[in-house]
Amino acid sequence: MKATLDPQALDQLFREARTYNAFAEREVDDATLMALYDLLKWGATSANASPARFVFVKSAEAKQKLRPALSEGNLEKTLKAPVCVIVGHDLAFYEQLPKLFPHTDARSWFAGNDAVIQTTAFRNGTLQGAYLMLAARALGLDCGPMSGFDNAKVDEAFFAGTTVKSNFLINLGYGVPEGLFPRNPRLAFEEACRIA
């Protein structure tokens, strides 16, 4: 039997975790980003497909490439964040399946089936973005996930000539309370769930 995480860990991952709009002027070093990926990569995906691709936008030059794609409401906070992660998904993910799912010919389940490729890449890439957020919180980072950007511009700036498409963005750093909105309510179990 596995032990339940202690209440402090559950608070850090879920109950007290917030969407941050402002971060301390403190670098998130490359070693932390590598540790972050080394955690999130273990999260489950369909047939171990692992379609997510991540760009950690840190440098001033990279942020200027991202700038034209950002909505006005997300511009300043993203440029000031220590890191903005572009969460994308690779539509050619199935080419990695001989390595990632070697006990059967899983590549053949996807090759040539665009509808299944699109659905699988988007669903599982989104799931991996959520794993990234949990891994970041586990490592003491705070997150500011968002839409509010032009996917086509991001894809042109960061994924041109590839089979990767952007999904959403996550600002990362060490959050500060300035700019936090009041905590919104959540649905009760009875409103969102049923046991069949």
Secondary structure, 3 states (H helix, E strand, C coil): CCCCCCHHHHHHHHHCCCECCCECCCCCCHHHHHHHHHHHCCCCCHHHCCCEEEEEECCHHHHHHHHHHECHHHHHHHHHCCEEEEEEEECCHHHHHHHHCCCCCCHHHHCCCHHHHHHHHHHHHHHHHHHHHHHHHHCCCEEEEECCECHHHHHHHHCCCCCEEEEEEEEEECECCCCCCCCCCCCCHHHHCCCC
